[in-house]
Amino acid sequence: MNRIFSLAMLVWLATTCRAQALGGLAEVAIIDRDSGAVLSPYYYRGEYWVAGTPGARYAIEIRNRLGERVLAVTSVDGVNVVSGQTAGWDQTGYVFSPGDRYQIAGWRKSDQEVAAFTFTASPNSYAERTGRPANVGVIGVAIFRERPQPPAYTAPSIGQSPGQPSSRLEERRADAAPSRQSMDKAESAGAANSAAESGAAAERDGRLASAMPAAPSAFARTPAPAPKLGTGHGAREYSYVNHTEFERMQTQPNEVIRIRYDSLDNLFAMGIIKRPRPVAPSINPFPVSPEPQYVPDPRG
């Protein structure tokens, strides 16, 4: 069992268009909080990119599409957004109930506060300022499904047949008692071994529901003409969470959603977004209307 964060309430219910959200088990979209716009993803050579505006605050919006709880371990620039650790799948994250939608708006500082995500030049990013520049410019969300819990044990009922002596019923109850005690001991032993079972689960191979990067080199960036964008450690904001328990169905994520980002100028320069062709200004052949019926004589 891992201790993770449960969302206390849903905020910022957004009008996210499905075309602008990525993912299957959960939908992920990047929101410019200053403008309220959903950043459009651009597909380029097997990866999705969004264009961020330097200085703007942003949020990672996640919506659980399943009828069960999921855990979203979320990273920005290769850093876990809750703990600040160099990101790994086995770390803490946010738990979403069925259908929940929530915007992760910053680095978690406590149960009540976050430091806002802001698009900034890479040298000012939180990852680079903490000595981890290798993965600046990428957002990751690893989705885990929850292990189903076995149904609670219900003891069988003992019924007395018509005409059966009550003493015989008491004898049956007495005969059943030892087996029930053995069952209670087994249940106690199972509870004591729950931690061992969780450790054993780490040895089980899980199958990924989505394509995973083959190697860390997949995160390499094409050189850009200007400093690339990273995510800064912005102003403190109120954001409340509480704690819950979540047991993962498998050790590997059921789905990983990865979104890369940079400035619009850099995406233009790398060919990820095509520059719009200039449009000639409109010229009106009849600038003044209505026109006279006939051509007037010139003055003089």
C-alpha positions as CSV (number, residue, x, y, z in Angstrom):
1,M,0.0,0.0,0.0
2,N,1.3,3.4,-0.9
3,R,0.4,6.6,0.8
4,I,-0.7,9.1,-1.8
5,F,-2.8,12.3,-2.0
6,S,-6.5,12.3,-2.6
7,L,-8.2,15.4,-4.1
8,A,-10.3,17.1,-1.6
9,M,-12.6,18.8,-4.1
10,L,-12.9,19.4,-7.8
11,V,-12.0,22.9,-9.0
12,W,-11.8,24.7,-12.3
13,L,-14.2,22.5,-14.2
14,A,-13.0,23.3,-17.7
15,T,-14.5,23.0,-21.1
16,T,-11.7,20.9,-22.4
17,C,-12.3,19.7,-26.0
18,R,-11.7,16.0,-26.6
19,A,-9.5,16.9,-29.6
20,Q,-7.2,18.8,-27.3
21,A,-6.9,16.1,-24.6
22,L,-4.6,13.1,-24.8
23,G,-4.9,9.7,-23.2
24,G,-7.2,6.7,-23.0
25,L,-7.7,5.7,-19.3
26,A,-7.4,9.4,-18.4
27,E,-7.6,12.6,-20.5
28,V,-4.7,15.0,-20.1
29,A,-4.7,18.6,-21.3
30,I,-2.4,21.6,-20.7
31,I,-4.2,24.8,-19.7
32,D,-2.8,28.4,-20.0
33,R,-4.2,29.7,-16.7
34,D,-3.7,33.4,-17.7
35,S,-5.8,33.2,-20.8
36,G,-7.9,30.1,-19.9
37,A,-7.0,28.5,-23.3
38,V,-6.4,24.8,-23.7
39,L,-3.1,24.5,-25.5
40,S,-3.5,22.6,-28.7
41,P,-1.3,19.5,-29.1
42,Y,0.8,19.1,-32.3
43,Y,1.8,15.6,-33.3
44,Y,5.4,15.4,-34.7
45,R,7.5,12.3,-35.2
46,G,5.7,10.2,-32.7
47,E,5.4,12.9,-30.0
48,Y,2.9,15.5,-28.9
49,W,4.0,19.1,-28.4
50,V,2.3,22.2,-27.0
51,A,3.4,25.9,-27.4
52,G,3.8,27.7,-24.1
53,T,3.9,31.5,-23.5
54,P,7.0,32.6,-21.5
55,G,5.8,34.0,-18.2
56,A,2.3,32.4,-18.3
57,R,1.0,30.2,-15.5
58,Y,-0.2,26.8,-16.6
59,A,-1.9,23.7,-15.2
60,I,-2.0,20.0,-16.1
61,E,-5.7,19.0,-16.2
62,I,-6.5,15.3,-15.7
63,R,-9.9,13.6,-16.0
64,N,-10.4,10.0,-15.0
65,R,-12.4,8.3,-17.7
66,L,-12.9,5.0,-15.8
67,G,-15.6,3.9,-13.4
68,E,-12.9,3.2,-10.7
69,R,-10.2,5.1,-8.9
70,V,-6.9,5.7,-10.6
71,L,-3.5,7.0,-9.4
72,A,-1.8,9.7,-11.6
73,V,1.9,9.9,-10.9
74,T,2.8,13.3,-12.5
75,S,6.1,14.8,-13.5
76,V,7.3,18.1,-15.0
77,D,10.8,18.4,-16.4
78,G,11.6,14.9,-15.0
79,V,10.7,16.0,-11.4
80,N,7.8,14.5,-9.4
81,V,5.3,17.4,-8.8
82,V,4.3,16.2,-5.3
83,S,7.6,15.2,-3.7
84,G,10.2,17.0,-5.8
85,Q,12.2,13.8,-6.4
86,T,13.7,12.9,-9.7
87,A,10.6,11.3,-11.1
88,G,9.9,7.5,-11.0
89,W,6.8,5.4,-11.5
90,D,6.8,4.0,-8.0
91,Q,6.5,7.5,-6.4
92,T,3.5,9.4,-4.9
93,G,0.8,11.0,-7.0
94,Y,-2.8,12.1,-7.1
95,V,-5.8,9.8,-6.7
96,F,-8.9,10.4,-8.9
97,S,-12.3,9.0,-8.2
98,P,-14.5,7.8,-11.1
99,G,-15.1,10.8,-13.5
100,D,-13.0,13.3,-11.4
101,R,-11.4,16.2,-13.2
102,Y,-8.7,18.3,-11.5
103,Q,-6.1,20.8,-12.5
104,I,-2.6,20.3,-11.0
105,A,-1.4,23.9,-10.9
106,G,2.0,23.8,-9.2
107,W,4.7,22.1,-7.2
108,R,3.1,20.8,-4.0
109,K,4.6,22.5,-1.0
110,S,2.2,21.3,1.7
111,D,-1.3,19.9,2.1
112,Q,-2.6,23.5,1.6
113,E,-0.2,25.2,-0.9
114,V,1.5,24.8,-4.3
115,A,4.1,26.9,-6.1
116,A,2.6,27.8,-9.4
117,F,3.8,26.2,-12.7
118,T,5.1,29.0,-14.9
119,F,6.6,28.8,-18.4
120,T,10.1,30.3,-18.1
121,A,13.5,30.1,-19.8
122,S,15.2,26.8,-19.1
123,P,18.0,28.3,-16.8
124,N,15.2,29.6,-14.5
125,S,13.3,26.3,-14.4
126,Y,13.0,24.5,-11.1
127,A,14.7,21.3,-12.5
128,E,17.7,23.2,-13.8
129,R,18.0,25.3,-10.6
130,T,18.1,22.0,-8.7
131,G,20.8,20.5,-10.9
132,R,18.6,18.3,-13.1
133,P,18.5,19.9,-16.6
134,A,18.4,16.7,-18.7
135,N,14.6,16.4,-19.1
136,V,13.5,20.1,-19.1
137,G,10.5,20.5,-21.5
138,V,8.5,17.4,-20.9
139,I,5.4,16.6,-18.9
140,G,4.5,13.0,-18.0
141,V,1.4,11.4,-16.4
142,A,1.6,7.7,-15.4
143,I,-1.8,6.2,-14.8
144,F,-2.2,3.2,-12.5
145,R,-5.4,1.2,-12.0
146,E,-6.3,0.1,-8.5
147,R,-6.0,-3.5,-7.3
148,P,-9.6,-4.9,-6.7
149,Q,-10.3,-5.5,-3.1
150,P,-11.7,-9.0,-2.2
151,P,-15.2,-9.0,-0.8
152,A,-15.6,-9.0,2.9
153,Y,-16.1,-12.5,4.5
154,T,-19.6,-13.3,5.6
155,A,-20.1,-16.2,7.9
156,P,-22.7,-18.8,6.7
157,S,-26.0,-19.0,8.6
158,I,-27.1,-22.1,10.4
159,G,-30.8,-22.9,10.0
160,Q,-32.8,-25.3,12.1
161,S,-35.0,-27.8,10.2
162,P,-38.6,-28.1,11.4
163,G,-38.8,-30.6,14.3
164,Q,-35.0,-30.5,14.9
165,P,-34.2,-30.4,18.6
166,S,-32.6,-27.1,19.7
167,S,-29.9,-29.1,21.5
168,R,-28.8,-30.5,18.1
169,L,-28.5,-27.0,16.8
170,E,-26.3,-26.0,19.7
171,E,-24.1,-29.0,19.0
172,R,-23.7,-27.9,15.4
173,R,-22.7,-24.4,16.5
174,A,-20.2,-25.9,18.9
175,D,-18.8,-28.1,16.1
176,A,-18.5,-25.0,13.8
177,A,-16.6,-22.9,16.3
178,P,-13.1,-24.4,15.8
179,S,-13.3,-24.0,12.0
180,R,-14.3,-20.4,12.5
181,Q,-11.4,-19.8,14.8
182,S,-9.1,-21.2,12.3
183,M,-10.6,-18.9,9.7
184,D,-10.0,-15.9,11.9
185,K,-6.4,-16.9,12.4
186,A,-6.0,-17.2,8.6
187,E,-7.5,-13.8,8.1
188,S,-5.2,-12.3,10.8
189,A,-2.2,-13.9,9.1
190,G,-3.3,-12.5,5.7
191,A,-3.6,-9.0,7.2
192,A,-0.1,-9.3,8.8
193,N,1.3,-10.4,5.4
194,S,-0.3,-7.5,3.4
195,A,3.0,-5.7,3.4
196,A,4.8,-8.8,2.1
197,E,2.2,-9.2,-0.6
198,S,2.7,-5.6,-1.7
199,G,6.4,-6.3,-2.0
200,A,5.8,-9.4,-4.0
201,A,3.6,-7.4,-6.3
202,A,6.7,-5.5,-7.4
203,E,8.0,-8.8,-8.9
204,R,5.0,-9.3,-11.1
205,D,5.3,-8.1,-14.7
206,G,2.6,-5.6,-15.8
207,R,1.7,-5.1,-19.4
208,L,1.6,-1.5,-20.6
209,A,-1.6,-0.2,-22.1
210,S,0.3,2.4,-24.1
211,A,3.6,2.7,-26.0
212,M,6.6,3.5,-23.8
213,P,9.8,5.3,-24.9
214,A,12.4,2.7,-25.7
215,A,15.3,4.5,-24.1
216,P,16.2,7.8,-22.3
217,S,17.5,9.1,-25.6
218,A,13.8,9.5,-26.7
219,F,13.7,12.6,-24.5
220,A,16.5,14.3,-26.5
221,R,15.5,17.6,-28.0
222,T,16.1,19.0,-31.4
223,P,18.3,22.1,-31.1
224,A,16.2,25.2,-31.1
225,P,17.3,28.7,-32.1
226,A,16.4,30.3,-28.7
227,P,16.5,29.1,-25.1
228,K,14.0,26.3,-24.6
229,L,11.2,26.7,-22.1
230,G,11.1,25.1,-18.7
231,T,8.8,25.2,-15.7
232,G,9.5,27.7,-13.0
233,H,8.8,27.6,-9.3
234,G,6.1,30.4,-9.1
235,A,4.2,32.2,-6.5
236,R,2.5,30.2,-3.6
237,E,-1.2,29.5,-4.1
238,Y,-3.9,27.8,-2.0
239,S,-4.5,24.2,-3.0
240,Y,-5.8,21.7,-0.4
241,V,-5.5,17.9,-0.5
242,N,-5.9,15.1,2.0
243,H,-4.4,11.6,2.2
244,T,-5.6,8.2,1.3
245,E,-4.3,4.7,0.5
246,F,-4.0,3.2,-2.9
247,E,-2.8,-0.3,-3.9
248,R,-1.7,-0.5,-7.5
249,M,-2.9,-3.3,-9.8
250,Q,0.6,-3.7,-11.2
251,T,4.1,-2.3,-10.8
252,Q,4.2,-0.6,-14.2
253,P,1.7,2.0,-15.3
254,N,-1.4,1.0,-17.2
255,E,-0.9,4.1,-19.4
256,V,1.8,6.8,-19.8
257,I,0.9,10.1,-21.4
258,R,3.8,12.3,-22.4
259,I,3.6,15.9,-23.7
260,R,6.6,18.0,-24.7
261,Y,6.5,21.8,-24.7
262,D,8.5,24.8,-25.9
263,S,7.9,28.3,-27.1
264,L,5.9,29.0,-30.3
265,D,9.0,30.4,-32.0
266,N,11.0,27.3,-31.2
267,L,8.3,25.0,-32.5
268,F,8.2,27.0,-35.7
269,A,12.0,26.8,-36.0
270,M,12.0,23.0,-35.5
271,G,9.2,22.5,-38.1
272,I,6.7,21.1,-35.5
273,I,4.3,23.9,-36.4
274,K,4.1,25.4,-39.9
275,R,4.3,29.1,-40.1
276,P,1.1,30.6,-41.6
277,R,1.5,32.1,-45.0
278,P,1.1,35.9,-45.1
279,V,-2.3,37.0,-46.3
280,A,-2.4,40.0,-48.7
281,P,-4.6,42.8,-47.3
282,S,-8.1,43.0,-48.8
283,I,-8.5,45.6,-51.5
284,N,-12.0,46.9,-52.4
285,P,-12.5,47.8,-56.0
286,F,-15.5,49.9,-55.0
287,P,-14.4,51.8,-51.9
288,V,-17.3,54.2,-51.9
289,S,-20.9,53.0,-52.2
290,P,-23.5,53.6,-53.4
291,E,-22.1,55.0,-56.6
292,P,-23.6,57.8,-58.9
293,Q,-25.7,56.6,-61.8
294,Y,-23.5,58.3,-64.4
295,V,-19.9,59.6,-64.6
296,P,-19.9,63.3,-63.5
297,D,-18.0,66.0,-65.3
298,P,-14.6,67.0,-63.9
299,R,-14.4,70.2,-62.0
300,G,-13.4,73.4,-63.9
